[in-house]
Amino acid sequence: MKTIRLLKFFVLFSLLYFLGPGLAAAASLYSSPAVGNISLGQTITIGIYVSSPHQAMNAISGSLNFPADKLEVLSVSKSGSIVNLWVQEPSFSNSSGMLNFEGIVLNPGFTGSGGKVISIQFRAKNIGTSLISFSSASILANDGNGTNILSGLTGSSLSVQQQGNTVPGTDPIGVDPLTPQSPIIISQTHPDQEKWYSLSDVNFSWQSEPGVTGVRTLFDKLARSQPTIINDSLTSVKSVKGITDGIWFFHLQLKNKYGWGGASHFRVQIDKTEPEPFSINFLGDKNSVKSQPKIKFETEDKLSGIDYYLVKINDPVAVKVYPEEVGGREYSLSVNEPGRGLVIIEAYDKAGNSRIETEDFFVESLEPPVFEEYPKELTAGKILVVKGKSYPDSEVIFKVLKDDKEMPVRSIHAGPDGSFVFVYEDKVAAGVYKVSARTVADDSGQSFFNEPILIPVSQGFLQLSGFTFLSAIGFMALVVAISFLVFHIWQHIKRRSYLTKEISEAKTVLLEEFKKLKREAQKQVDLLENLRQWRELSFEEAALLEDLGKEIETLSSAENLIKKEIEDINQV
């Protein structure tokens, strides 16, 4: 296959060698009509032409792309072609949307405009705009050197519509082939002729081929008007400001020394008006709705039509809803959280204009869970267990706070009779635990959190009622014992003064133990003071708080006494 291809290129360049030399000049390759419109299922023939008015050309190649989802090639014709020898026969692939060709024009080559290369028959498969464009191409001069004189490539734009709804394109019939081709009109501001825009200022542009001597345009509401306004300059751009709502058409025609060419037409659809006002209607009393409330809403837009709605409920995240989902139908709001809420619906038309409507509502709460059994107090290291009742087969979500710091949320499921047992996964530590819960039922909704219960947790050697902390008598006994120990050490030191190091160590140990005792006592005082913020202390708890305060004072006095005794020893 490669050998055959090389042979063909050898033949091509051998022919070029014997062709007469000439000056390189511009040549262009284009498809015609440049703009067209067809109905779905219909066919259209696109011609590929070469223009080389000032320099003979003798070889041409090109690769053409087309949208495979919208167009398919039915056939390629070489009838009437200026090409005499095909290096590569025209071939196409409908799956990849490509067409290729490569050929030679024998001596003396081709000079002029509108030289036909091939014609392609397309069939419209889907609606929309289809661009037929060149991905690569070359035009070689008949100058003996194979100079590439390609200066321009122009494709085609086809608009495929449903039957009876075609967009404007070109008027190529009856036009002298020597006159300018119908130009391809492009709008940077309103590129899609099928789309609606809210921008009222429109810009158009097009490419003028060599030799153009005149331009005339027109902007009106008729699809096939002939341009009548001759421009003062050979411009290739046009701006129209302040267009009112509706469907408009831009018409364009170019002229050369042979006359006016075919007219091109470009549709512009303007809609600056927001959709019509609408209401949000709840099915039932909006101030007493159940979980997943149902609403009805719908509006219209007289020009472009409604594109979609954005629905928001107590949440910055919006849900996109399309008109076919709500037209005359009930729409369920995804809300379970009890309490007052606000639904915000923003309707967008196909030009991007929008209108916002709102409506408030109130979701009723289920009955919260009931705690039936739970400890009134615990000691550190124990397990917290709460038993209660809720709705059958519902989810019960627990919120636990320790000293007002929220712990990880836990959830359990109630049984068929609604009973549940909640076991806190971690062993409790000293402090005050606040426990509350709420019910979540998929079909019925949710409840608020119930009134929290307070569970104080004490250190292992102290309970707030049932046991007492070390009594004042116990503390005094401890102080007497320590004082006796200090006196004994003092007497011993007087007999053996060389034990200075042992005195220092004894001082450190004794003072550290006093600090530990004071810290433990202060923790219990803080625990009782914290508990008193949530409820009234029992008689035993209040008495214990008073005793603890006195005992802390006694510890401080004993600590100072020991410090003084040790200082006296050091002075001996």
Secondary structure, 3 states (H helix, E strand, C coil): CHHHHHHHHHHHHHHHHHCCCCCCCCEEEEEECCEEEEECCCEEEEEEEEEEEEEEEEEEEEEEECCCCCEEEEEEECCCCCCCEEEEEEEEECCCCEEEEEEECCCCCEEEEEEEEEEEEEEECCCEEEEEEEEEEEEEECCCCCCECEEEEECEEEEEECCCCCCCCECCCCCCCCCCCCCCCECCCCCCCCCEECCCCEEEECCCCCCCCEEEEEEECCCCCCCCEECCCCCCEEEECCCCCEEEEEEEEEEECCEECCCEEEEEEECCCCCCCCCCEECCCCCCECCCCEEECCCCCCCCCEEEEEEEECCCCCEEECHHHHCCCCEECCCCCCEEEEEEEEEEECCCCEEEEEEEEEECCECCCEEEECCCCEECCCCCEEEEECCCCCEEEEEEEECCEECCCEEEECCCCCEEEEECCCCCCCEEEEEEEEEEECCCEEECCCCCEEEEEECCCCCCCCCCCCCHHHHHHHHHHHHHHHHHHHHHHHHCCCCHHHHHHHHHHHHHHHHHHHHHHHHHHHHHHHHHCCCCCCHHHHHHHHHHHHHHHHHHHHHHHHHHHHHHHHHC
